Amino acid sequence: MSIQDEWIALDTNIWIFGQRRVPGFTECADLLDFLSRLRVVLPRQILQELQANFSESEMSSLFRLLNRLPSPPKIDWQKPAQVTVAKYRNLGCKLGDAAVSAHLEELGINVLVTENRDFLEELSGLPFRRLKAREVLAELRALNPR
């Protein structure tokens, strides 16, 4: 299965670094340019974190970007089950990371793209892959060489 066929979630930091074009994180901005080739899911926790960190104009820009995609992203406003969040908290996750992980597991999302080097780094056997933006870009470019 290729990355283009999998459901993926972009962590909050990918959206922020990409939209703001933060120096040192150019791959995040590049990844946003490839969104039309991906099946993106936006779980509740990530949306809430974006709302807390983005200005009104940045949120508007985000939704304009999402509305231009050939297939709309799957937006999920449901809260994950507390038992699933607790499972990740017991594994050592901070509350926000535990909520994101619980969403991914419950929604069957295969890939989390994050630049957070601490995000579940020490855990194995997760129901989803953790990739950096550069790794996703490499997979996409390998599938669609120019």
MDAnalysis code that builds the backbone (N, CA, C; Angstrom):
import MDAnalysis as mda
import numpy as np

u = mda.Universe.empty(438, n_residues=146, atom_resindex=np.repeat(np.arange(146), 3), trajectory=True)
u.add_TopologyAttr("name", ["N", "CA", "C"] * 146)
u.add_TopologyAttr("resid", np.arange(1, 147))
u.add_TopologyAttr("resname", ["MET", "SER", "ILE", "GLN", "ASP", "GLU", "TRP", "ILE", "ALA", "LEU", "ASP", "THR", "ASN", "ILE", "TRP", "ILE", "PHE", "GLY", "GLN", "ARG", "ARG", "VAL", "PRO", "GLY", "PHE", "THR", "GLU", "CYS", "ALA", "ASP", "LEU", "LEU", "ASP", "PHE", "LEU", "SER", "ARG", "LEU", "ARG", "VAL", "VAL", "LEU", "PRO", "ARG", "GLN", "ILE", "LEU", "GLN", "GLU", "LEU", "GLN", "ALA", "ASN", "PHE", "SER", "GLU", "SER", "GLU", "MET", "SER", "SER", "LEU", "PHE", "ARG", "LEU", "LEU", "ASN", "ARG", "LEU", "PRO", "SER", "PRO", "PRO", "LYS", "ILE", "ASP", "TRP", "GLN", "LYS", "PRO", "ALA", "GLN", "VAL", "THR", "VAL", "ALA", "LYS", "TYR", "ARG", "ASN", "LEU", "GLY", "CYS", "LYS", "LEU", "GLY", "ASP", "ALA", "ALA", "VAL", "SER", "ALA", "HIS", "LEU", "GLU", "GLU", "LEU", "GLY", "ILE", "ASN", "VAL", "LEU", "VAL", "THR", "GLU", "ASN", "ARG", "ASP", "PHE", "LEU", "GLU", "GLU", "LEU", "SER", "GLY", "LEU", "PRO", "PHE", "ARG", "ARG", "LEU", "LYS", "ALA", "ARG", "GLU", "VAL", "LEU", "ALA", "GLU", "LEU", "ARG", "ALA", "LEU", "ASN", "PRO", "ARG"])
u.atoms.positions = np.array([
    [0.856, -1.181, 0.000],
    [0.000, 0.000, 0.000],
    [0.897, 1.238, 0.000],
    [0.594, 2.198, -0.840],
    [1.402, 3.417, -0.903],
    [0.833, 4.479, 0.034],
    [1.658, 5.434, 0.334],
    [1.258, 6.539, 1.221],
    [0.042, 7.277, 0.658],
    [-0.137, 7.250, -0.644],
    [-1.277, 7.928, -1.259],
    [-2.592, 7.211, -0.994],
    [-2.520, 5.940, -0.646],
    [-3.722, 5.154, -0.402],
    [-4.096, 5.076, 1.075],
    [-3.211, 5.528, 1.931],
    [-3.428, 5.430, 3.369],
    [-4.061, 6.707, 3.910],
    [-4.848, 6.576, 4.962],
    [-5.339, 7.748, 5.677],
    [-4.197, 8.268, 6.530],
    [-3.946, 9.570, 6.437],
    [-2.882, 10.160, 7.237],
    [-3.419, 11.362, 8.006],
    [-2.774, 11.631, 9.122],
    [-3.059, 12.843, 9.890],
    [-1.769, 13.633, 9.982],
    [-1.890, 14.925, 9.801],
    [-0.747, 15.811, 9.987],
    [-0.849, 16.390, 11.389],
    [0.195, 16.238, 12.159],
    [0.212, 16.766, 13.515],
    [0.129, 18.293, 13.462],
    [-0.254, 18.872, 14.559],
    [-0.413, 20.321, 14.650],
    [0.832, 21.047, 14.174],
    [2.008, 20.550, 14.550],
    [3.241, 21.250, 14.187],
    [3.466, 21.276, 12.678],
    [3.008, 20.288, 11.962],
    [3.159, 20.287, 10.495],
    [2.349, 21.433, 9.899],
    [1.093, 21.565, 10.334],
    [0.241, 22.648, 9.835],
    [0.821, 24.015, 10.183],
    [1.273, 24.173, 11.423],
    [1.798, 25.472, 11.860],
    [3.093, 25.808, 11.124],
    [4.062, 24.901, 11.136],
    [5.336, 25.167, 10.464],
    [5.131, 25.373, 8.962],
    [4.221, 24.575, 8.372],
    [3.978, 24.687, 6.933],
    [3.280, 25.975, 6.550],
    [2.224, 26.304, 7.242],
    [1.474, 27.535, 6.921],
    [2.319, 28.781, 7.162],
    [3.081, 28.769, 8.241],
    [3.896, 29.937, 8.594],
    [5.242, 29.926, 7.889],
    [5.531, 28.851, 7.177],
    [6.803, 28.703, 6.466],
    [7.984, 28.986, 7.394],
    [7.991, 28.267, 8.507],
    [9.013, 28.437, 9.534],
    [10.367, 27.983, 8.994],
    [11.387, 28.837, 9.085],
    [12.728, 28.433, 8.632],
    [13.185, 27.180, 9.378],
    [13.833, 26.292, 8.636],
    [14.290, 25.030, 9.216],
    [13.268, 23.916, 9.090],
    [12.056, 24.263, 8.680],
    [10.996, 23.266, 8.514],
    [10.344, 23.411, 7.134],
    [11.168, 23.623, 6.116],
    [10.639, 23.830, 4.762],
    [9.877, 22.615, 4.246],
    [10.227, 21.422, 4.746],
    [9.522, 20.211, 4.303],
    [8.043, 20.260, 4.687],
    [7.726, 20.934, 5.771],
    [6.321, 21.047, 6.191],
    [5.532, 21.862, 5.173],
    [6.099, 22.973, 4.717],
    [5.443, 23.784, 3.688],
    [5.359, 22.988, 2.388],
    [6.426, 22.283, 2.042],
    [6.417, 21.467, 0.829],
    [5.330, 20.400, 0.902],
    [5.173, 19.793, 2.076],
    [4.158, 18.752, 2.239],
    [2.758, 19.317, 2.017],
    [2.499, 20.523, 2.493],
    [1.184, 21.129, 2.270],
    [0.911, 21.307, 0.782],
    [1.963, 21.502, -0.016],
    [1.798, 21.610, -1.476],
    [1.418, 20.269, -2.104],
    [1.659, 19.161, -1.402],
    [1.352, 17.820, -1.902],
    [0.035, 17.269, -1.349],
    [-0.714, 18.077, -0.603],
    [-1.930, 17.574, 0.035],
    [-2.917, 16.952, -0.944],
    [-2.953, 17.443, -2.159],
    [-3.913, 16.912, -3.130],
    [-3.642, 15.447, -3.472],
    [-2.460, 14.944, -3.124],
    [-2.109, 13.546, -3.394],
    [-2.346, 12.637, -2.187],
    [-2.867, 13.211, -1.095],
    [-2.992, 12.462, 0.146],
    [-4.438, 12.379, 0.613],
    [-4.709, 11.390, 1.432],
    [-6.022, 11.219, 2.075],
    [-5.870, 11.668, 3.525],
    [-6.258, 12.906, 3.788],
    [-5.988, 13.541, 5.070],
    [-7.193, 13.465, 6.004],
    [-6.892, 13.181, 7.268],
    [-7.894, 13.201, 8.336],
    [-7.475, 14.285, 9.330],
    [-8.449, 15.066, 9.764],
    [-8.205, 16.067, 10.805],
    [-9.005, 15.683, 12.042],
    [-8.361, 15.066, 13.028],
    [-9.061, 14.711, 14.259],
    [-9.321, 15.936, 15.134],
    [-10.283, 15.816, 16.004],
    [-10.710, 16.888, 16.904],
    [-9.543, 17.544, 17.649],
    [-8.664, 16.740, 18.249],
    [-7.574, 17.307, 19.052],
    [-6.682, 18.214, 18.214],
    [-6.363, 17.801, 17.008],
    [-5.506, 18.618, 16.149],
    [-6.238, 19.897, 15.747],
    [-7.517, 19.792, 15.420],
    [-8.293, 20.999, 15.100],
    [-8.336, 21.965, 16.282],
    [-8.523, 21.437, 17.474],
    [-8.547, 22.304, 18.657],
    [-7.193, 22.967, 18.887],
    [-6.129, 22.228, 18.683],
    [-4.794, 22.804, 18.848],
    [-4.532, 23.877, 17.798],
    [-5.004, 23.651, 16.578],
    [-4.841, 24.666, 15.534],
    [-5.633, 25.926, 15.877],
    [-6.852, 25.755, 16.351],
    [-7.654, 26.904, 16.739],
    [-6.991, 27.693, 17.865],
    [-6.323, 26.998, 18.761],
    [-5.659, 27.663, 19.887],
    [-4.384, 28.389, 19.459],
    [-3.752, 27.926, 18.387],
    [-2.464, 28.477, 17.968],
    [-2.510, 29.388, 16.754],
    [-3.509, 29.228, 15.917],
    [-3.625, 30.041, 14.707],
    [-4.455, 31.289, 14.973],
    [-4.102, 32.335, 14.272],
    [-4.938, 33.531, 14.275],
    [-6.177, 33.239, 13.422],
    [-7.123, 34.143, 13.474],
    [-8.334, 33.969, 12.652],
    [-7.983, 33.908, 11.171],
    [-7.054, 34.746, 10.736],
    [-6.685, 34.736, 9.314],
    [-5.949, 33.455, 8.938],
    [-5.144, 32.909, 9.865],
    [-4.464, 31.648, 9.575],
    [-5.463, 30.501, 9.493],
    [-6.492, 30.502, 10.340],
    [-7.530, 29.466, 10.258],
    [-8.283, 29.587, 8.936],
    [-8.588, 30.812, 8.534],
    [-9.270, 31.021, 7.246],
    [-8.411, 30.508, 6.107],
    [-7.120, 30.781, 6.172],
    [-6.199, 30.313, 5.141],
    [-6.154, 28.786, 5.106],
    [-6.153, 28.167, 6.281],
    [-6.168, 26.705, 6.354],
    [-7.416, 26.144, 5.678],
    [-8.581, 26.691, 5.984],
    [-9.811, 26.155, 5.395],
    [-9.909, 26.457, 3.897],
    [-9.323, 27.560, 3.459],
    [-9.262, 27.800, 1.999],
    [-8.414, 26.726, 1.333],
    [-7.282, 26.406, 1.947],
    [-6.414, 25.349, 1.427],
    [-7.166, 24.024, 1.362],
    [-7.845, 23.667, 2.441],
    [-8.573, 22.402, 2.489],
    [-9.716, 22.360, 1.479],
    [-10.385, 23.482, 1.273],
    [-11.501, 23.531, 0.325],
    [-11.053, 23.423, -1.127],
    [-9.783, 23.698, -1.406],
    [-9.266, 23.589, -2.777],
    [-8.842, 22.165, -3.133],
    [-8.793, 21.284, -2.155],
    [-8.345, 19.923, -2.421],
    [-9.363, 19.182, -3.285],
    [-8.881, 18.295, -4.177],
    [-9.798, 17.541, -5.044],
    [-10.747, 16.636, -4.255],
    [-10.258, 16.060, -3.169],
    [-11.154, 15.306, -2.291],
    [-11.007, 15.910, -0.897],
    [-12.127, 16.271, -0.299],
    [-12.058, 16.965, 0.992],
    [-11.465, 16.069, 2.079],
    [-10.783, 16.687, 3.033],
    [-10.265, 15.885, 4.137],
    [-11.410, 15.379, 4.997],
    [-11.136, 14.317, 5.714],
    [-12.120, 13.787, 6.654],
    [-11.900, 14.524, 7.975],
    [-12.907, 15.273, 8.397],
    [-12.829, 16.014, 9.653],
    [-13.663, 15.278, 10.685],
    [-13.053, 14.952, 11.806],
    [-13.746, 14.189, 12.833],
    [-13.771, 14.972, 14.137],
    [-14.966, 15.410, 14.535],
    [-15.137, 16.204, 15.751],
    [-15.468, 15.341, 16.967],
    [-15.557, 14.032, 16.784],
    [-15.877, 13.156, 17.919],
    [-14.702, 13.098, 18.884],
    [-15.011, 13.006, 20.167],
    [-13.968, 12.806, 21.164],
    [-13.579, 11.332, 21.164],
    [-12.295, 11.058, 21.354],
    [-11.915, 9.652, 21.478],
    [-12.409, 9.115, 22.824],
    [-12.553, 7.815, 22.912],
    [-12.988, 7.189, 24.161],
    [-11.951, 7.440, 25.252],
    [-12.429, 7.727, 26.431],
    [-11.520, 8.006, 27.549],
    [-10.613, 6.818, 27.851],
    [-11.118, 5.605, 27.653],
    [-10.298, 4.421, 27.912],
    [-9.108, 4.372, 26.942],
    [-9.316, 4.826, 25.703],
    [-8.221, 4.820, 24.728],
    [-7.219, 5.921, 25.065],
    [-7.721, 7.087, 25.456],
    [-6.826, 8.169, 25.883],
    [-6.009, 7.710, 27.085],
    [-6.669, 7.070, 28.052],
    [-5.987, 6.590, 29.261],
    [-4.901, 5.577, 28.914],
    [-5.167, 4.753, 27.917],
    [-4.160, 3.764, 27.488],
    [-2.865, 4.471, 27.088],
    [-2.976, 5.548, 26.307],
    [-1.792, 6.278, 25.858],
    [-1.176, 7.112, 26.979],
    [-1.998, 7.612, 27.883],
    [-1.465, 8.330, 29.053],
    [-0.629, 7.364, 29.895],
    [-1.119, 6.138, 30.041],
    [-0.392, 5.133, 30.824],
    [0.921, 4.726, 30.159],
    [1.004, 4.927, 28.848],
    [2.248, 4.644, 28.133],
    [3.243, 5.803, 28.244],
    [2.794, 6.911, 28.855],
    [3.687, 8.042, 29.079],
    [3.435, 9.263, 28.220],
    [2.346, 9.279, 27.460],
    [2.041, 10.428, 26.597],
    [1.484, 11.602, 27.399],
    [1.827, 12.797, 26.954],
    [1.160, 13.993, 27.467],
    [-0.292, 13.925, 27.003],
    [-1.167, 14.675, 27.671],
    [-2.601, 14.584, 27.385],
    [-2.933, 14.848, 25.919],
    [-2.386, 15.901, 25.322],
    [-2.677, 16.200, 23.921],
    [-2.210, 15.098, 22.985],
    [-0.999, 14.585, 23.226],
    [-0.474, 13.492, 22.403],
    [-1.295, 12.224, 22.590],
    [-1.749, 11.994, 23.819],
    [-2.585, 10.815, 24.091],
    [-3.911, 10.921, 23.343],
    [-4.499, 12.111, 23.319],
    [-5.768, 12.306, 22.602],
    [-5.576, 12.103, 21.100],
    [-4.492, 12.640, 20.549],
    [-4.213, 12.450, 19.118],
    [-4.024, 10.966, 18.828],
    [-3.235, 10.286, 19.641],
    [-2.989, 8.854, 19.434],
    [-4.281, 8.052, 19.519],
    [-5.128, 8.388, 20.481],
    [-6.408, 7.695, 20.627],
    [-7.277, 7.898, 19.387],
    [-7.310, 9.133, 18.875],
    [-8.065, 9.408, 17.646],
    [-7.549, 8.547, 16.500],
    [-6.242, 8.531, 16.336],
    [-5.658, 7.773, 15.231],
    [-6.038, 6.307, 15.312],
    [-5.907, 5.745, 16.496],
    [-6.240, 4.334, 16.666],
    [-7.716, 4.084, 16.375],
    [-8.595, 4.877, 16.959],
    [-10.036, 4.648, 16.807],
    [-10.522, 4.895, 15.380],
    [-9.893, 5.828, 14.672],
    [-10.315, 6.138, 13.297],
    [-9.612, 5.257, 12.261],
    [-8.679, 4.434, 12.703],
    [-7.964, 3.566, 11.769],
    [-7.033, 4.324, 10.852],
    [-6.459, 5.403, 11.353],
    [-5.520, 6.200, 10.559],
    [-4.164, 5.508, 10.589],
    [-3.574, 5.348, 9.417],
    [-2.360, 4.559, 9.282],
    [-1.076, 5.321, 9.549],
    [-1.102, 6.666, 9.359],
    [0.134, 7.439, 9.410],
    [-0.100, 8.754, 10.154],
    [0.827, 9.079, 11.040],
    [0.878, 10.401, 11.660],
    [2.166, 11.055, 11.186],
    [2.023, 12.237, 10.586],
    [3.183, 13.002, 10.163],
    [3.434, 14.047, 11.239],
    [4.604, 14.008, 11.840],
    [4.920, 14.926, 12.933],
    [6.392, 15.294, 12.930],
    [6.670, 16.482, 13.383],
    [8.048, 16.912, 13.586],
    [8.390, 16.882, 15.072],
    [7.490, 16.363, 15.889],
    [7.699, 16.249, 17.326],
    [8.530, 15.002, 17.589],
    [9.799, 15.185, 17.840],
    [10.695, 14.029, 18.003],
    [10.368, 13.214, 19.248],
    [9.632, 13.795, 20.183],
    [9.289, 13.080, 21.408],
    [7.975, 12.312, 21.302],
    [7.228, 12.502, 20.218],
    [5.901, 11.911, 20.104],
    [6.004, 10.391, 19.987],
    [5.799, 9.706, 21.095],
    [5.776, 8.239, 21.147],
    [7.045, 7.593, 20.603],
    [8.136, 8.329, 20.613],
    [9.382, 7.852, 20.025],
    [9.850, 6.535, 20.647],
    [9.626, 6.388, 21.945],
    [10.131, 5.214, 22.639],
    [9.207, 4.007, 22.543],
    [8.033, 4.177, 21.942],
    [7.059, 3.089, 21.884],
    [7.150, 2.331, 20.565],
    [6.907, 1.045, 20.628],
    [6.843, 0.239, 19.407],
    [5.501, -0.478, 19.395],
    [5.159, -1.042, 18.258],
    [3.908, -1.781, 18.147],
    [2.678, -0.901, 18.092],
    [2.847, 0.354, 17.697],
    [1.700, 1.264, 17.585],
    [0.851, 0.886, 16.376],
    [-0.440, 1.220, 16.399],
    [-1.301, 0.893, 15.254],
    [-1.161, 1.877, 14.086],
    [-0.196, 2.785, 14.169],
    [0.045, 3.748, 13.085],
    [1.547, 4.022, 13.009],
    [1.971, 4.459, 11.821],
    [3.381, 4.823, 11.625],
    [3.568, 6.298, 11.950],
    [4.709, 6.645, 12.504],
    [5.102, 8.039, 12.706],
    [6.144, 8.368, 11.650],
    [5.872, 9.396, 10.861],
    [6.817, 9.813, 9.839],
    [7.072, 11.304, 9.953],
    [8.235, 11.722, 9.547],
    [8.555, 13.143, 9.427],
    [8.103, 13.601, 8.044],
    [7.924, 14.905, 7.890],
    [7.478, 15.456, 6.602],
    [8.419, 15.035, 5.475],
    [9.721, 15.064, 5.726],
    [10.684, 14.700, 4.674],
    [10.518, 13.249, 4.234],
    [10.127, 12.371, 5.161],
    [9.927, 10.959, 4.822],
    [8.694, 10.777, 3.940],
    [7.630, 11.514, 4.240],
    [6.425, 11.444, 3.405],
    [6.729, 11.997, 2.018],
    [7.439, 13.122, 1.962],
    [7.810, 13.698, 0.670],
    [8.647, 12.719, -0.148],
    [9.578, 12.032, 0.496],
    [10.411, 11.047, -0.212],
    [9.547, 9.925, -0.785],
    [8.568, 9.445, -0.009],
    [7.670, 8.396, -0.510],
    [6.843, 8.909, -1.689],
    [6.327, 10.123, -1.566],
    [5.525, 10.692, -2.650],
    [6.350, 10.893, -3.913],
    [7.561, 11.382, -3.750],
    [8.422, 11.626, -4.916],
    [8.846, 10.318, -5.572],
    [9.025, 9.271, -4.779],
    [9.366, 7.962, -5.345],
    [8.208, 7.411, -6.167],
    [6.981, 7.703, -5.760],
    [5.801, 7.237, -6.496],
    [5.553, 8.044, -7.756],
    [5.953, 9.317, -7.734],
    [5.681, 10.246, -8.840],
    [6.949, 10.984, -9.230],
    [7.942, 10.280, -9.735],
    [9.186, 10.979, -10.142],
    [8.903, 11.944, -11.282],
    [9.629, 13.041, -11.265],
    [9.412, 14.070, -12.314],
    [10.313, 13.873, -13.478],
])
